[in-house]
Amino acid sequence: MMLQQLKLPSRHLKSLPFCSLPSTTTTLQEIASSLPTKGIAKVVLKKGKAQLFKDGSPMVYSGAVDRIIGRPPPKSGDVVLVADGTEKPIAWGLYNSVSMFCVRLMQLEEEAIRDPSCALNMEKLLETRIGAAKQLRRRLGLPSARTNAYRLVNSEGDRLSGLIVDVFGDLAVIASSAAWVEKYKPEVEACIRRIGETNHINWRPSIEILREEGIDVTNLKDIHSSICRERTKVVENGISYAISLVGQKTGFYADQRENRLFISTISAGQKVLDVCCYSGGFALNAACGGAVDVLGVDTSLPALELARENIILNNLDPGRISFLREDATEFMKGALSRNESWDLVILDPPKLAPKKKEL
C-alpha cells in the first residue's frame, strides 16, 4: 500500500491512508448538517468540472467555480464544501477568495464518510495527516545514524497543500505558503511538537507566495521571527552539511536526498559540473562518489561559503572539488567559447513563480 502511494502522486487524494473510525452517516452534506456550526459555505463547480477533482486533482482553480452559496461569504482559510453542478457535495477543503487556488481540497466525500471524525475538522485532520507522514518516514528508516535531515511533510505529497516541514536533527523548519497554514499555525506547531523528537521550531513564511494568497505580509517577518539559531549541522547519507537557517527555502533542499545519493553512485572517475549548486549538495556527493574533478557554480556568496565549509566538514580534497561565484548563463557561455566539457552536469535552477491560469 505504501509503495503504491509513492508511485501514484497524481491520485494522492484517494491513495493515502484513511482514518479508521466507522461511518455513522451516508453523505458529506449530512456530516456538515450534524455539526454544531452549520453555516458552512458551499463552492459549486461549473458543469463537467467535478470529475477532475474526483479523480484526484487537489486544487480547485477559480475558473472552475460557478457560484458560492452561503451568507456571509467564506473568508480565506475557512472550511467549505465543494459541490458538483447539482449542488451535491463531492469534497471539502479550505477556501481562499484571493488565490488562484480557490479551494485546496482536503477530503473527498468517500473518505469523509469513512471517517466523519476528520471530516470538516481541520485540527483532527492535521493530527492524522502529520502522524501518517511521520509513520511513513519511519518505515523508510528516517531519521537514522546516517541521515538526520529529511522532509517530514511534503505539501500535496502528504495531502497538506501549502505546508512543508523539514527536520534537521532536533529542529523543525516549517515553510508556510498558503493562507490556511498561517491561520492554523498554533495547531501545526502543536502537531510537530507532539512528534517527540523536535526541540525547536523555525517558522518560515514564503512572503511572495503568501502575498498572492491575500495575506498582509507587512509585519509577517517580525511576527514569525522564531528562529532559534542561524546555523546548524546535519548529516545526510553519511555526508555532513552546514546549513544556514536564514538561507533559501528551509535552508536545505531535503527533498533532493535520493537524487543526491544517486549522483554519488555514478560519479566515480568523472569530471562533474554542478550548476546552481547552492551549498554544494550534488557536488559533495559527486566528490564523495569518486569524481576526479568537481566544480560548483552559483551566484550566492553566502551559499558558496557554506559549500566551501562543507568541503572541510567532509575532509574532501580541495584540489578535486571547488566552487565558483558566477551567473549560470554567463558561465555556460564562457564554457562554450572555451570548448570546455564535463562527463556529468547537474542543473537545478531556482523555480520561477507559477503564472495564474484557469481550468
C-alpha positions as CSV (number, residue, x, y, z in Angstrom):
1,M,0.0,0.0,0.0
2,M,2.7,2.5,0.9
3,L,4.7,1.7,-2.3
4,Q,1.5,2.4,-4.3
5,Q,1.2,5.8,-2.6
6,L,4.7,6.8,-3.7
7,K,4.1,5.7,-7.3
8,L,0.8,7.4,-7.8
9,P,1.2,11.0,-6.5
10,S,-1.4,12.4,-9.0
11,R,-4.1,10.4,-7.3
12,H,-3.0,11.1,-3.7
13,L,-6.4,12.2,-2.6
14,K,-7.6,8.7,-3.0
15,S,-4.5,6.6,-2.3
16,L,-3.1,7.8,1.1
17,P,-4.3,6.2,4.4
18,F,-7.8,6.9,5.7
19,C,-8.7,7.3,9.4
20,S,-10.2,4.1,10.8
21,L,-13.3,5.1,12.7
22,P,-16.6,3.5,11.4
23,S,-19.0,5.6,9.4
24,T,-22.3,6.7,11.0
25,T,-23.5,8.9,8.1
26,T,-24.2,8.5,4.4
27,T,-23.3,11.8,2.8
28,L,-20.9,14.7,3.4
29,Q,-23.9,17.0,3.5
30,E,-25.3,15.1,6.4
31,I,-22.0,15.3,8.2
32,A,-22.0,19.1,7.7
33,S,-25.6,19.3,8.9
34,S,-24.7,17.4,12.1
35,L,-22.0,19.9,13.1
36,P,-22.7,22.4,15.9
37,T,-21.7,25.2,13.4
38,K,-23.9,24.6,10.3
39,G,-23.1,27.7,8.4
40,I,-20.5,26.1,6.1
41,A,-20.4,27.7,2.7
42,K,-20.7,25.6,-0.5
43,V,-18.5,26.1,-3.5
44,V,-20.4,24.9,-6.6
45,L,-18.3,23.8,-9.6
46,K,-19.1,24.5,-13.2
47,K,-20.9,21.7,-15.1
48,G,-18.5,19.0,-16.1
49,K,-15.7,20.0,-13.7
50,A,-16.4,17.7,-10.8
51,Q,-14.8,14.6,-12.2
52,L,-11.4,16.2,-12.4
53,F,-11.4,16.5,-8.6
54,K,-13.0,13.2,-8.0
55,D,-10.1,11.7,-10.0
56,G,-7.6,13.3,-7.6
57,S,-6.7,16.9,-8.6
58,P,-6.2,18.7,-5.2
59,M,-6.6,22.3,-6.3
60,V,-9.8,24.0,-7.4
61,Y,-8.9,26.9,-9.6
62,S,-11.2,30.0,-9.5
63,G,-12.1,29.3,-13.2
64,A,-13.7,26.0,-12.2
65,V,-16.2,27.6,-9.8
66,D,-19.7,28.6,-10.9
67,R,-21.0,30.1,-7.7
68,I,-20.7,30.2,-3.9
69,I,-23.7,29.5,-1.7
70,G,-23.5,30.9,1.9
71,R,-24.0,34.1,3.8
72,P,-21.9,35.7,4.9
73,P,-19.4,34.5,2.2
74,P,-16.5,32.4,3.4
75,K,-13.2,34.0,4.4
76,S,-9.7,32.8,3.5
77,G,-8.8,29.8,5.5
78,D,-12.5,28.8,6.1
79,V,-13.7,25.2,5.7
80,V,-16.1,24.9,2.7
81,L,-18.0,22.1,0.9
82,V,-17.2,21.6,-2.7
83,A,-20.2,20.5,-4.8
84,D,-20.9,19.5,-8.4
85,G,-23.3,21.4,-10.7
86,T,-26.3,19.9,-8.9
87,E,-25.1,21.3,-5.6
88,K,-24.3,17.8,-4.3
89,P,-21.1,17.9,-2.2
90,I,-18.2,15.8,-3.5
91,A,-15.4,17.0,-1.1
92,W,-14.4,19.6,1.4
93,G,-11.4,21.9,1.6
94,L,-10.1,25.3,2.6
95,Y,-11.2,28.4,0.8
96,N,-9.3,31.4,-0.4
97,S,-11.1,34.4,-2.0
98,V,-7.8,35.9,-3.5
99,S,-5.6,33.0,-4.5
100,M,-5.7,31.3,-8.0
101,F,-6.3,28.2,-5.8
102,C,-9.9,29.0,-4.8
103,V,-10.1,25.7,-2.7
104,R,-7.4,23.3,-1.6
105,L,-9.2,20.0,-1.2
106,M,-8.6,18.1,2.0
107,Q,-11.0,15.1,1.7
108,L,-13.2,13.6,-1.0
109,E,-16.7,12.6,0.2
110,E,-15.9,8.9,0.2
111,E,-13.1,9.4,2.7
112,A,-15.2,11.8,4.8
113,I,-17.9,9.2,5.1
114,R,-15.4,6.5,6.0
115,D,-14.2,8.7,8.9
116,P,-16.5,11.5,10.0
117,S,-14.1,12.4,12.9
118,C,-11.8,14.0,10.4
119,A,-14.5,15.4,8.1
120,L,-14.7,19.2,8.1
121,N,-12.3,19.2,11.2
122,M,-9.0,20.7,10.3
123,E,-7.4,20.2,13.7
124,K,-8.2,16.5,13.6
125,L,-7.1,16.2,10.0
126,L,-3.8,17.9,10.7
127,E,-3.1,15.5,13.6
128,T,-4.0,12.5,11.4
129,R,-2.1,13.6,8.3
130,I,1.1,14.7,10.1
131,G,1.0,11.4,12.1
132,A,0.7,9.4,8.9
133,A,3.6,11.4,7.4
134,K,5.8,10.6,10.4
135,Q,4.9,6.8,10.2
136,L,5.8,6.7,6.5
137,R,9.2,8.3,7.2
138,R,9.9,5.8,9.9
139,R,9.1,3.0,7.6
140,L,11.7,4.5,5.2
141,G,14.3,4.5,8.0
142,L,14.2,8.2,8.8
143,P,15.8,9.6,10.8
144,S,18.9,7.3,11.2
145,A,22.5,7.5,12.3
146,R,23.5,8.4,8.6
147,T,20.6,10.8,7.9
148,N,19.0,13.2,10.4
149,A,17.9,15.7,7.7
150,Y,14.7,14.8,5.9
151,R,11.3,16.2,4.7
152,L,8.6,15.3,7.2
153,V,5.7,16.9,5.4
154,N,5.8,17.5,1.6
155,S,2.8,19.7,0.8
156,E,0.5,17.9,-1.7
157,G,2.6,14.7,-1.4
158,D,1.3,14.4,2.2
159,R,-2.1,15.9,1.4
160,L,-1.4,19.2,3.2
161,S,-1.1,21.6,0.3
162,G,0.9,24.7,1.2
163,L,2.7,23.1,4.2
164,I,6.3,21.9,4.2
165,V,8.1,20.6,7.2
166,D,11.8,19.8,7.1
167,V,13.5,18.2,10.1
168,F,17.2,18.9,10.8
169,G,18.2,16.9,13.9
170,D,16.1,18.3,16.8
171,L,15.0,21.3,14.7
172,A,11.9,21.5,12.5
173,V,11.6,24.2,9.9
174,I,8.0,24.9,8.8
175,A,7.6,26.6,5.5
176,S,4.2,28.2,5.0
177,S,2.9,29.0,1.5
178,A,-0.9,29.1,2.0
179,A,-3.3,31.3,3.9
180,W,-4.8,28.3,5.7
181,V,-1.3,27.4,7.1
182,E,-1.0,30.8,8.6
183,K,-4.5,30.5,10.1
184,Y,-3.7,27.2,11.7
185,K,-0.2,28.0,12.8
186,P,-0.7,27.0,16.5
187,E,-2.3,23.7,15.5
188,V,0.5,22.9,13.1
189,E,3.2,23.7,15.6
190,A,1.4,21.6,18.3
191,C,1.3,18.6,16.0
192,I,5.0,18.9,15.2
193,R,6.0,19.2,18.9
194,R,4.0,16.1,19.7
195,I,6.2,14.0,17.5
196,G,8.7,14.0,20.3
197,E,12.0,14.5,18.5
198,T,11.7,18.2,17.9
199,N,13.0,20.7,20.5
200,H,13.0,23.8,18.3
201,I,10.7,25.1,15.6
202,N,11.6,27.7,13.0
203,W,8.6,29.2,11.1
204,R,9.5,30.3,7.5
205,P,6.7,32.1,5.7
206,S,7.0,32.3,1.9
207,I,6.4,36.0,1.7
208,E,5.9,36.5,-2.0
209,I,3.5,33.5,-2.3
210,L,1.6,34.5,0.8
211,R,1.1,38.0,-0.7
212,E,-0.6,36.3,-3.7
213,E,-2.7,34.3,-1.2
214,G,-4.1,37.6,0.1
215,I,-2.1,37.7,3.4
216,D,-1.0,41.0,4.8
217,V,2.8,40.4,4.8
218,T,3.7,43.9,6.2
219,N,4.8,42.6,9.6
220,L,4.9,38.9,8.8
221,K,8.7,38.5,9.1
222,D,8.5,40.1,12.6
223,I,5.6,38.0,13.7
224,H,7.3,34.8,12.6
225,S,10.8,35.6,13.7
226,S,11.1,32.5,15.9
227,I,14.5,31.4,14.6
228,C,16.2,29.5,17.4
229,R,19.6,29.8,15.7
230,E,21.0,30.9,12.4
231,R,23.2,27.9,11.7
232,T,23.1,24.1,12.3
233,K,24.8,21.0,11.1
234,V,23.2,17.8,9.7
235,V,24.2,14.6,8.1
236,E,22.5,13.0,5.0
237,N,23.6,9.7,3.6
238,G,26.8,10.0,5.7
239,I,27.7,13.4,4.3
240,S,27.9,16.4,6.7
241,Y,26.4,19.8,5.8
242,A,26.4,23.2,7.4
243,I,23.0,24.8,7.0
244,S,22.0,28.4,7.1
245,L,18.5,28.7,8.6
246,V,18.2,32.2,7.0
247,G,19.1,30.8,3.6
248,Q,16.9,29.7,0.7
249,K,13.6,27.9,1.3
250,T,14.0,26.0,4.6
251,G,17.8,26.2,4.5
252,F,18.4,22.8,2.8
253,Y,16.7,21.0,-0.1
254,A,15.8,17.9,1.8
255,D,13.5,16.7,-1.0
256,Q,16.6,16.1,-3.1
257,R,18.1,13.4,-0.8
258,E,17.6,10.4,-3.1
259,N,18.8,12.4,-6.2
260,R,22.0,13.4,-4.4
261,L,22.6,9.8,-3.4
262,F,22.1,8.7,-7.0
263,I,24.7,11.2,-8.2
264,S,27.2,9.7,-5.8
265,T,26.7,6.3,-7.4
266,I,27.5,7.4,-11.0
267,S,30.4,9.9,-10.4
268,A,33.4,7.6,-10.0
269,G,36.2,8.7,-12.3
270,Q,34.0,11.5,-13.8
271,K,34.5,15.2,-14.4
272,V,31.4,16.8,-12.8
273,L,29.8,20.3,-13.1
274,D,27.1,21.3,-10.6
275,V,25.3,24.5,-11.9
276,C,23.2,26.5,-9.4
277,C,24.9,24.4,-6.8
278,Y,23.7,26.4,-3.7
279,S,25.6,24.9,-0.7
280,G,27.1,22.1,-2.8
281,G,24.8,19.1,-2.2
282,F,25.2,17.5,-5.6
283,A,28.9,18.5,-5.9
284,L,29.7,17.0,-2.5
285,N,28.0,13.7,-3.4
286,A,29.9,13.6,-6.7
287,A,33.2,14.1,-4.8
288,C,32.4,11.5,-2.2
289,G,31.4,9.2,-5.0
290,G,34.9,9.3,-6.5
291,A,34.7,12.1,-9.1
292,V,38.1,13.2,-10.3
293,D,37.1,16.8,-10.7
294,V,34.1,18.7,-9.4
295,L,33.1,22.3,-10.0
296,G,30.1,24.0,-8.4
297,V,28.7,27.3,-9.8
298,D,26.3,29.7,-8.1
299,T,25.7,33.5,-7.7
300,S,25.1,33.5,-4.0
301,L,28.2,34.2,-1.9
302,P,26.7,33.0,1.4
303,A,25.7,29.7,-0.3
304,L,29.2,29.2,-1.6
305,E,30.7,30.0,1.8
306,L,28.6,27.1,3.1
307,A,29.7,24.9,0.2
308,R,33.4,25.6,1.0
309,E,32.8,24.9,4.6
310,N,31.2,21.6,3.7
311,I,34.4,20.6,1.9
312,I,36.2,20.9,5.2
313,L,33.5,19.2,7.2
314,N,33.8,16.1,5.0
315,N,37.6,16.1,4.7
316,L,37.5,16.3,0.9
317,D,40.5,17.2,-1.2
318,P,40.1,20.9,-2.3
319,G,42.1,20.0,-5.3
320,R,39.3,17.8,-6.6
321,I,36.3,20.0,-5.7
322,S,35.9,23.7,-5.9
323,F,33.2,26.4,-6.2
324,L,32.9,29.5,-8.4
325,R,30.7,32.5,-8.0
326,E,29.3,33.4,-11.4
327,D,25.9,33.7,-13.2
328,A,25.0,30.3,-14.6
329,T,24.1,31.6,-18.1
330,E,27.3,33.6,-18.3
331,F,29.4,30.7,-17.1
332,M,27.9,28.3,-19.7
333,K,28.5,30.9,-22.5
334,G,32.1,31.2,-21.4
335,A,32.5,27.4,-21.2
336,L,31.2,27.1,-24.7
337,S,33.6,29.7,-26.0
338,R,36.5,27.8,-24.3
339,N,35.3,24.5,-25.6
340,E,35.0,23.0,-22.1
341,S,33.1,19.9,-21.4
342,W,32.1,17.6,-18.5
343,D,31.1,14.0,-18.2
344,L,28.3,14.8,-15.8
345,V,26.3,18.0,-15.5
346,I,23.8,18.7,-12.8
347,L,21.5,21.7,-13.5
348,D,18.9,22.5,-10.7
349,P,18.0,26.2,-11.2
350,P,15.6,28.1,-8.9
351,K,12.0,27.7,-9.9
352,L,10.0,30.7,-11.2
353,A,6.7,31.6,-9.6
354,P,3.8,29.9,-11.5
355,K,1.5,32.1,-13.7
356,K,-2.2,32.3,-13.0
357,K,-4.4,30.1,-15.0
358,E,-7.9,28.9,-15.2
359,L,-9.4,25.4,-15.7
